[in-house]
Amino acid sequence: MRTELFAVGGLLGAGGFCVVLASLFPQLYRVWWRRGEDALPLVARRTGIWRFANWLFAVGAGLTLPGIAGLARVIDRQEPEGFLPTPSLIMFAVGSVLWLANLAFRLSVTSTEAEAYRHGGQIGDWYEPLSNWVSGLWHAGAILCSLGLVGFGVSLVMTDLMPFWVGWMSVGAGALIVGLFILTDGVPPILLYVPTAIFGGVILMRLLSTPA
């Protein structure tokens, strides 16, 4: 159990760190809030760091997903009559897969188009509608992940795995993300992964502060 918790905490903490780091490059702030053809000229000027940031996002999502799966298993063990961990995990997993598909598009198609644009090529007419469709994958994924956070938050409040404030923080973060999407049609990934990083940090701190 202790070894499992160390693995869960490490995966969640490392995944959250990667996403937070990827979100903090000031050179990319203008890029993140543009879409389609509007974003491509900015990407073309910063292709290297843009690729690096998106790889960090992908690594962060990839590390967080097994960490969340492990957390759901631990909660299930502590609260066997609870019903929320499994549907919460399913929503978070599906949301993560949708975002990873979005990132794959960025790292392949968008990167190729940005390189072509930088060397004087024209943006194809097909790129804008396809890019908008792929952006929808991130939107759907973020909403699913945020609903998963709400479910995990409620589950954590019902266990003694973490302090109760961690559960309520997760509920609040998930609700905030859904609200932001309704109001602004967009949300930065960092808002999804700060709560999961806190999950990991709290688990590790509790383990390190208690004897084996």
Sequence and secondary structure as in RCSB ss.txt:
>XXXX:A:sequence
MRTELFAVGGLLGAGGFCVVLASLFPQLYRVWWRRGEDALPLVARRTGIWRFANWLFAVGAGLTLPGIAGLARVI
DRQEPEGFLPTPSLIMFAVGSVLWLANLAFRLSVTSTEAEAYRHGGQIGDWYEPLSNWVSGLWHAGAILCSLGLV
GFGVSLVMTDLMPFWVGWMSVGAGALIVGLFILTDGVPPILLYVPTAIFGGVILMRLLSTPA
>XXXX:A:secstr
 HHHHHHHHHHHHHHHHHHHHHHT GGGHHHHT  HHHHHHHHHHTHHHHHHHHHHHHHHHHHHHHHHHHHHHHH
HHH TT  SHHHHHHHHHHHHHHHHHHHHHIIIIIHHHHHHHHTT    TTHHHHHHHHHHHHHHHHHHHHHHHH
HHHHHHHTSSSS HHHHHHHHHHHHHHHHHHHHHS   THHHHHHHHHHHHHHHHHHHHS  
